Amino acid sequence: MKQLIECVANFSEGRNMKVIGQITAEIKKVEGVKLIDVDPGKATNRTVVTFVGTPEEVCEAAFRAIKKASELIDMRNHHGEHPRFGATDVCPLVPVSNITMEEVVVCARKLARRIGEELKIPVYCYEFAALEEKRRNLANCRQGEYEGLAKKITSREWKPDFGPDAWNEKVALSGATAVGARNFLIAYNINLNTTSVRRANAVAFDIREKGRVKREGGQLTGKIITDGNGNPVNEPGLLKSVKAIGWFIEEYGIAQVSINLTDLSVTPLHIAFDAACEQAHKRGLRVTGSEIIGVVPLKTMLEAGRYFLEKQNRSTGIPEKEIIKIAVKSLGLSDLSPFIPEKKIIEYILTDHTDKKLVNMNLSDFANETASESPAPGGGSVSAYAGALGISLATMVANISSHKAGWDSRWKEFSAWAEKGMALQTELLSLVDEDTVAFNRIIEALGMPKETEADKEVRKAAIQEATRHAIEIPFRVMKKSYESFEIIKAMVQEGNPNSVTDAGVGALCARTAVKGAYLNVKINASGLDDKEYVKKILEEGYRIETSAEQKEEEILRILADKIEH
């Protein structure tokens, strides 16, 4: 799984669409980066641009956009309602999937250094990327805004982290930029069956971290309680890392609780929703649904779906698509407008729908492609698919068992089996295409030039590397298919009696997958020069094949006994 980060760059131009277009064009030039949203604001004279990709690609796109902004935006003439101190005012990097905050911090600081050194723009690092505590808060870095920048960058206390610390004509044009690393922020609105902003605010104050102002006697009209400095004292709300306020949406004719979830690891989406539902109910209100503004990570939706399935005592070992469907229904995300996962979930937005993967074909097309004169997909891909079908049958039995009447106390047991099964199915499905890719790599290596001795050496090395890869892929199919026997056996022994034969067919598929993949391991191993590696992998493959046959026989004996009795 590749690493993904998001960049939410804010540029100090919200009125001239030609300038905005030139900046975003730089982002589009970077292959592999997906421009998700461009949101210009006339009053703020500011545009928020959101794009996603791998860390290296996103940082390159951000650098190019910042460079173009510094060429097109003259901060000496900039005016707007939003605080700002540079042509590219802020450039936060946000972890999306398969990457830690620590890794994003490294990316942010590397980008900040490059901006400072190559573009000669003063840069302050903020939030998780901050190099000193007082600079964590963006407001501190930007205090004084552009108008106070000349004095700020020349001071000892606020010398930029990177870039020039002297005021010159170039700095006067570009201003400064804040580069940060922060958690993914979700703008999330919860719909209420009321038009009352006051009541929506009451729910917002209940759940937000800041809470509400304390009053004597706990009464709404009571005197405000203050601290020793005369400042109002707040009574904290229920949820950390949550900002919220009530408002009325004229377009829909309803009041909403408008929420910013600033750290999903502290308060996930589904927890905020449930808390709002509970507090609304206490006040005689009902939540009718919700909406996500912008995009959302896949992980967030899967966590929500599993959460609501568990509340229903239902198995969570179901396909990803079904988990997302449960999340959408439970959160009421299609209450105001349809929630389309392909347009709202970051990982789905980045999916190349033109990529003709075997696993995306329907059954007839896959069979026809296999039957065609093309040598791929071949036995390796079909073996992987047989393995996927085998574990899918066992997973089905686990899910049926978890939902069986009278077995309610065992739903967690079967849900755990189903989750293990889905993990194996996911990997085996990925190996369907991996095997074909591995075969194609050998064909490409064989087609390399061989005119000179140097050509021959390069070609030979490429063939050997591709051959090793073509051994490793079916060997992974063997191991993963073999792992499925544990689940299959458990379902034959413990699963719903009406479905045990399905698990038995799963055992036949798993055995076929192991033996079929081993054939591919053996034929590809014959072309590898590393005989020590070949000997080791063939011996291990033989042990897996022999054990798989034994496990299949054992499962079929258990099955026969169950059918007879």
C-alpha positions in Angstrom: 0.0 0.0 0.0 1.5 3.3 -1.0 1.8 6.3 1.3 -0.6 9.2 0.7 -0.6 12.7 2.1 -2.8 15.7 1.5 -1.7 19.3 1.0 -4.2 22.1 1.8 -2.4 25.2 0.5 -3.8 28.7 1.0 -2.9 31.3 -1.6 -3.5 35.0 -1.2 -5.6 35.5 -4.3 -9.3 34.8 -4.4 -10.6 37.1 -7.1 -8.4 36.8 -10.2 -9.3 33.3 -11.6 -6.5 33.6 -14.2 -3.9 33.8 -11.5 -5.5 31.0 -9.6 -5.6 28.9 -12.7 -1.9 29.4 -13.4 -1.1 28.3 -9.8 -3.2 25.1 -10.0 -1.9 24.3 -13.4 1.5 23.8 -11.8 0.0 21.2 -9.5 -1.7 19.4 -12.4 1.7 19.1 -14.1 3.0 16.7 -11.5 2.2 13.1 -12.4 0.5 11.1 -9.7 -0.9 14.2 -7.9 -4.7 14.6 -7.8 -6.2 18.1 -7.5 -9.2 17.5 -5.4 -10.6 21.0 -4.7 -10.1 24.7 -5.5 -12.1 27.0 -3.3 -11.7 30.8 -4.0 -13.1 33.4 -1.7 -13.7 36.9 -2.9 -14.2 38.6 0.5 -11.1 36.9 2.0 -9.2 37.3 -1.3 -7.9 33.8 -0.7 -8.0 30.4 -2.4 -7.8 27.1 -0.6 -6.3 24.4 -2.9 -6.4 20.7 -1.9 -4.4 18.0 -3.6 -3.4 14.5 -2.7 -0.6 12.0 -3.7 2.5 10.3 -2.5 4.8 12.4 -0.3 7.4 13.2 -2.9 4.9 14.0 -5.6 2.8 16.3 -3.3 5.9 18.2 -2.0 7.0 18.7 -5.6 3.6 20.0 -6.6 3.5 22.3 -3.5 6.9 23.7 -4.3 5.9 24.5 -7.9 2.7 26.1 -6.9 4.4 28.2 -4.2 7.0 29.3 -6.8 4.3 30.3 -9.3 2.4 32.2 -6.6 5.5 34.2 -5.6 5.8 35.2 -9.3 2.2 36.3 -9.8 1.0 37.7 -6.4 2.3 41.0 -5.1 1.7 41.1 -1.4 2.2 44.9 -1.3 -1.2 45.3 -3.0 -3.1 42.5 -1.2 -6.2 43.1 0.9 -8.7 40.7 2.3 -10.7 39.8 5.4 -8.6 36.7 6.3 -5.3 37.0 8.3 -2.3 36.5 5.9 1.4 37.2 5.6 2.4 35.7 2.3 1.5 34.9 -1.4 1.3 31.3 -0.2 0.1 32.0 3.3 0.1 28.5 4.7 1.0 25.1 3.3 0.1 22.2 5.7 0.8 18.6 4.9 -1.6 16.0 6.3 -1.2 12.2 6.6 -3.9 10.3 4.8 -2.9 6.7 4.7 0.1 4.4 5.5 2.2 7.2 6.8 3.0 8.5 10.3 3.0 12.0 11.5 6.7 11.8 12.2 7.3 11.0 8.5 5.1 13.9 7.4 7.0 16.2 9.7 10.2 15.2 7.8 8.5 16.0 4.5 7.3 19.4 5.7 10.7 20.5 7.0 12.4 19.3 3.8 9.9 21.3 1.8 10.3 24.4 4.0 14.1 24.3 3.6 13.8 24.0 -0.2 11.3 27.0 -0.3 13.7 29.1 1.8 16.9 28.2 0.0 15.7 28.0 -3.6 12.9 30.6 -3.7 14.4 32.9 -1.1 11.0 33.1 0.8 11.0 33.4 4.6 9.5 30.2 6.0 8.0 29.4 9.5 7.3 25.7 10.4 4.2 25.3 12.5 2.1 22.6 14.3 3.8 19.2 14.4 6.6 20.6 12.1 7.5 23.4 14.5 11.1 23.7 15.5 10.2 25.5 18.8 7.1 25.3 20.9 5.8 28.9 20.5 5.8 28.4 16.7 3.4 25.4 16.9 0.4 27.8 16.9 -0.1 29.3 13.4 -1.6 32.4 14.8 1.7 33.2 16.6 3.7 32.7 13.4 1.4 35.0 11.5 0.9 37.6 14.2 1.4 41.1 12.8 0.5 39.7 9.3 2.1 41.0 6.2 2.2 44.6 7.5 4.4 43.7 10.4 6.6 41.2 8.5 9.5 43.5 7.8 10.1 44.0 11.5 9.3 40.4 12.5 11.8 38.6 10.2 14.7 40.8 11.3 14.0 40.2 15.0 16.0 37.6 17.0 12.9 36.1 18.4 11.1 35.6 15.1 13.9 34.9 12.7 12.5 32.6 10.0 13.2 28.9 10.3 14.4 28.9 6.7 15.0 31.5 4.1 16.0 35.2 4.3 15.8 37.2 7.5 16.3 40.5 5.8 13.7 42.7 4.2 14.3 43.2 0.5 12.2 43.7 -2.7 11.7 40.0 -3.3 10.5 39.3 0.2 8.2 42.4 0.0 6.6 40.8 -3.1 6.2 37.2 -1.7 5.8 37.8 2.0 6.4 34.7 4.2 5.0 31.2 4.1 4.1 28.9 7.0 4.7 25.2 6.3 3.3 22.7 8.7 2.3 19.1 9.4 -1.1 18.6 11.0 -3.8 16.0 11.5 -6.5 15.5 8.9 -9.3 17.9 9.6 -12.9 17.0 8.7 -15.6 19.7 8.3 -18.7 17.9 9.3 -22.3 19.1 9.7 -25.0 17.3 11.6 -28.6 18.0 10.5 -31.3 18.6 13.1 -35.1 18.6 12.8 -35.4 22.2 13.9 -34.9 25.7 12.6 -33.7 27.0 15.9 -30.1 28.2 15.9 -30.2 28.5 19.7 -31.1 24.9 20.1 -28.4 23.8 17.6 -25.9 25.9 19.5 -26.9 24.1 22.8 -26.0 20.8 21.2 -22.8 22.2 19.8 -21.8 23.6 23.2 -22.6 20.2 24.8 -20.2 18.3 22.6 -17.4 20.7 21.7 -14.1 20.7 23.7 -14.5 24.4 24.6 -17.9 23.7 26.0 -19.9 26.7 27.3 -19.4 29.6 29.7 -20.0 28.7 33.3 -22.9 30.5 35.0 -23.9 30.7 38.6 -26.4 28.0 39.6 -25.9 26.3 36.2 -28.7 28.5 34.8 -28.7 30.0 31.3 -29.5 33.4 32.8 -27.2 33.1 35.7 -24.2 35.4 36.3 -21.1 34.5 34.3 -18.4 33.0 36.4 -14.9 34.6 35.8 -11.4 33.8 36.9 -9.0 36.0 38.8 -8.3 38.1 35.7 -12.0 38.7 35.0 -12.1 36.3 32.1 -15.1 34.0 31.6 -14.6 30.4 32.8 -15.7 27.6 30.5 -17.3 24.3 31.4 -15.7 21.8 29.0 -17.8 19.8 26.6 -17.9 16.1 26.0 -15.4 15.7 23.2 -11.7 16.5 22.8 -10.4 18.0 19.5 -13.8 19.1 18.5 -14.9 22.6 17.5 -18.6 23.2 17.0 -21.3 25.9 16.6 -25.0 25.9 15.6 -26.2 27.7 12.4 -29.2 27.8 10.1 -28.9 26.7 6.5 -31.5 28.6 4.4 -30.9 26.3 1.4 -32.2 23.3 3.3 -34.4 25.1 5.8 -32.8 23.4 8.8 -30.4 24.1 11.7 -27.2 22.2 11.8 -24.4 21.6 14.3 -21.3 22.6 12.3 -18.3 20.7 13.5 -14.5 20.7 12.8 -12.9 17.4 13.9 -9.3 18.4 14.3 -7.8 15.1 15.4 -9.6 11.9 14.3 -7.4 9.8 16.4 -8.9 11.5 19.5 -12.5 11.9 18.4 -13.5 9.9 15.3 -16.4 10.9 13.0 -18.8 8.3 14.4 -18.2 9.3 18.0 -19.0 12.9 17.3 -22.2 11.8 15.5 -23.4 9.6 18.3 -22.7 12.2 20.9 -24.7 14.8 18.9 -27.6 12.3 18.6 -27.6 11.7 22.4 -27.5 15.4 23.3 -30.1 16.3 20.7 -32.4 13.6 22.0 -32.0 15.0 25.6 -33.2 18.4 24.2 -36.2 17.0 22.4 -34.5 17.2 19.0 -33.7 14.5 16.5 -30.7 14.2 14.2 -31.9 13.5 10.7 -28.5 13.0 9.0 -25.2 14.6 8.4 -22.8 15.8 5.7 -19.1 15.7 5.1 -17.7 18.9 3.6 -14.9 18.1 1.2 -13.3 14.7 1.3 -12.6 11.9 3.8 -10.0 9.2 4.3 -11.1 5.6 3.6 -10.0 4.6 7.1 -12.5 7.0 8.7 -15.4 5.5 6.8 -14.3 2.0 7.5 -14.0 2.7 11.3 -17.5 4.2 11.3 -19.0 1.3 9.4 -17.4 -1.3 11.8 -18.5 0.8 14.8 -22.1 0.7 13.8 -21.9 -3.0 12.8 -20.5 -3.8 16.3 -23.3 -1.8 17.9 -25.7 -4.1 16.1 -23.8 -7.2 17.1 -23.1 -7.9 13.5 -20.0 -9.3 11.8 -17.4 -6.8 10.6 -15.7 -9.3 8.3 -17.6 -8.2 5.3 -16.4 -6.5 2.0 -15.2 -3.0 2.2 -18.0 -1.8 0.0 -20.6 -3.1 2.4 -18.9 -1.6 5.4 -19.0 1.8 3.7 -22.6 1.4 2.9 -23.4 0.8 6.6 -21.4 3.9 7.5 -23.3 6.1 5.0 -26.7 4.8 6.1 -25.9 5.0 9.8 -24.5 8.6 9.6 -27.3 9.7 7.2 -24.7 11.0 4.8 -27.2 11.0 1.9 -29.8 13.0 3.8 -29.3 16.3 1.9 -27.5 15.1 -1.2 -26.2 11.7 -2.4 -22.9 10.6 -0.8 -20.9 9.1 -3.7 -17.9 7.2 -2.3 -15.9 7.5 -5.6 -16.2 11.3 -5.2 -15.8 11.7 -1.5 -13.3 9.1 -0.3 -9.7 10.1 -1.0 -8.3 6.7 -1.9 -11.2 6.1 -4.3 -10.7 9.5 -5.9 -7.1 8.5 -6.6 -8.1 5.2 -8.1 -7.3 4.9 -11.8 -10.7 3.7 -13.2 -9.1 3.2 -16.6 -6.8 0.6 -15.2 -8.1 -2.7 -16.6 -7.3 -5.0 -13.7 -8.4 -8.7 -13.9 -10.1 -8.5 -10.6 -12.4 -5.7 -11.8 -13.7 -7.8 -14.7 -17.0 -9.7 -14.5 -16.9 -13.4 -14.3 -17.6 -13.9 -18.0 -14.9 -11.4 -19.1 -12.3 -13.0 -16.8 -13.1 -16.5 -18.2 -13.0 -15.2 -21.8 -9.7 -13.3 -21.2 -8.2 -16.5 -19.7 -9.4 -18.5 -22.7 -8.0 -16.0 -25.3 -4.8 -16.6 -27.2 -2.9 -14.3 -24.8 -0.7 -16.3 -22.4 -1.8 -14.2 -19.5 -3.8 -14.5 -17.3 -2.6 -18.1 -16.8 -2.5 -20.7 -14.2 -0.9 -18.4 -11.6 -3.6 -15.9 -11.7 -6.3 -18.6 -11.8 -4.7 -20.3 -8.8 -4.8 -17.0 -6.8 -8.4 -16.5 -7.8 -9.2 -20.1 -6.7 -7.6 -19.3 -3.3 -9.7 -16.1 -3.1 -12.9 -18.1 -3.8 -11.9 -20.7 -1.2 -11.4 -18.2 1.6 -14.5 -16.3 0.5 -16.6 -19.3 1.1 -15.2 -19.8 4.6 -15.8 -16.1 5.3 -19.4 -16.4 4.1 -20.0 -19.3 6.6 -18.5 -17.2 9.4 -20.8 -14.3 8.5 -23.8 -16.5 8.3 -22.9 -18.1 11.6 -22.5 -14.7 13.3 -26.1 -13.8 12.2 -27.7 -17.2 13.0 -30.7 -17.0 15.3 -29.9 -18.3 18.7 -26.2 -17.8 18.3 -26.2 -14.1 19.3 -23.7 -14.7 22.1 -21.2 -16.0 19.5 -21.3 -13.1 17.0 -17.9 -11.8 18.1 -16.2 -15.2 17.7 -17.5 -15.5 14.1 -16.9 -11.9 13.3 -13.2 -12.4 14.2 -13.0 -15.4 11.8 -14.6 -13.4 9.1 -12.2 -10.5 9.5 -9.3 -12.9 9.2 -10.9 -14.3 6.1 -11.4 -10.9 4.5 -7.8 -10.0 5.0 -6.7 -13.2 3.2 -9.2 -12.7 0.4 -8.0 -9.1 -0.1 -4.4 -10.3 -0.5 -5.2 -13.2 -2.7 -7.3 -11.0 -5.0 -4.3 -8.6 -5.3 -2.1 -11.5 -6.3 -4.4 -12.3 -9.3 -3.1 -9.3 -11.1 0.4 -9.5 -9.5 1.0 -12.9 -11.1 0.1 -11.5 -14.6 2.3 -8.5 -14.0 5.2 -10.8 -12.9 4.8 -12.8 -16.1 4.8 -9.7 -18.2 8.0 -8.5 -16.6 9.8 -11.7 -17.8 8.5 -11.1 -21.3 9.7 -7.5 -21.2 13.2 -8.6 -19.9 13.5 -11.2 -22.7 12.7 -8.4 -25.2 15.6 -6.2 -24.1 18.5 -5.4 -26.5 21.3 -8.0 -26.7 23.6 -6.5 -29.4 26.6 -5.8 -27.2 28.2 -7.6 -24.2 27.0 -4.7 -22.0 23.4 -5.2 -23.3 23.6 -8.9 -22.6 24.7 -8.3 -19.0 21.9 -5.9 -18.4 19.4 -8.1 -20.1 20.5 -11.2 -18.1 20.3 -9.3 -14.8 16.8 -8.1 -15.7 15.7 -11.6 -16.6 17.0 -13.0 -13.3 15.3 -10.3 -11.3 12.0 -10.8 -13.1 12.3 -14.6 -12.7 12.8 -14.3 -9.0 9.8 -12.1 -8.7 7.8 -14.6 -10.8 8.7 -17.3 -8.2 7.8 -15.1 -5.2 4.3 -14.2 -6.3 2.9 -17.8 -6.7 4.8 -18.7 -3.5 2.8 -16.0 -1.7 -0.3 -17.5 -3.2 0.7 -20.8 -1.8 1.3 -19.4 1.7 -1.9 -17.3 1.9 -4.1 -20.1 0.5 -2.6 -22.5 3.0 -3.4 -20.0 5.8 -7.0 -20.2 4.9 -7.3 -23.9 5.9 -7.3 -22.8 9.6 -10.5 -20.7 9.0 -12.1 -23.3 6.7 -11.6 -26.1 9.3 -13.0 -23.9 12.1 -16.1 -23.2 9.9 -16.6 -26.9 9.1 -16.3 -27.7 12.8 -18.1 -24.7 14.4 -20.0 -22.9 11.7 -23.7 -23.0 10.8 -24.5 -26.7 10.1 -26.5 -25.6 7.1 -23.4 -24.1 5.4 -20.6 -26.5 6.3 -20.6 -27.9 2.7 -19.8 -24.4 1.5 -16.7 -24.4 3.7 -15.9 -27.8 2.3 -15.9 -26.5 -1.2 -13.6 -23.8 0.1 -11.1 -26.5 1.2 -11.1 -27.9 -2.4 -10.4 -24.4 -3.8 -7.6 -23.8 -1.3 -6.0 -27.1 -2.1 -6.2 -26.3 -5.8 -4.7 -22.9 -5.2 -1.8 -24.3 -3.3 -1.0 -27.0 -5.9 -1.6 -24.7 -8.9 0.7 -22.0 -7.5 3.4 -24.6 -6.7 3.4 -25.7 -10.4 4.2 -22.0 -11.3 6.9 -21.8 -8.6 8.5 -24.9 -10.0 8.4 -23.9 -13.7 9.7 -20.4 -13.0 12.4 -21.7 -10.6 13.9 -23.7 -13.5 15.1 -20.4 -15.1 16.8 -19.0 -12.0 20.6 -19.2 -11.6 20.5 -18.9 -7.8 20.3 -22.7 -7.2 20.6 -22.3 -3.4 17.5 -20.1 -3.3 15.7 -22.5 -5.7 16.4 -25.5 -3.5 15.2 -23.7 -0.4 11.9 -22.4 -1.9 11.1 -25.7 -3.6 11.6 -27.6 -0.4 9.4 -25.2 1.5 6.8 -25.3 -1.3 6.7 -29.1 -1.2 6.1 -29.0 2.6 3.2 -26.6 2.1 1.7 -28.7 -0.7 2.0 -31.9 1.3 0.5 -30.3 4.4 -2.3 -28.7 2.3 -3.3 -32.1 1.0 -3.4 -33.5 4.5 -5.5 -30.6 5.8 -8.0 -31.0 2.9 -8.4 -34.7 3.7 -8.9 -33.9 7.4 -11.5 -31.3 6.6 -13.4 -33.6 4.2 -13.4 -36.4 6.8 -14.9 -33.9 9.4 -17.4 -32.8 6.8 -18.4 -36.3 5.9 -19.0 -37.2 9.5 -21.2 -34.1 10.0 -23.3 -34.9 6.9 -23.8 -38.5 7.9 -24.9 -37.5 11.4 
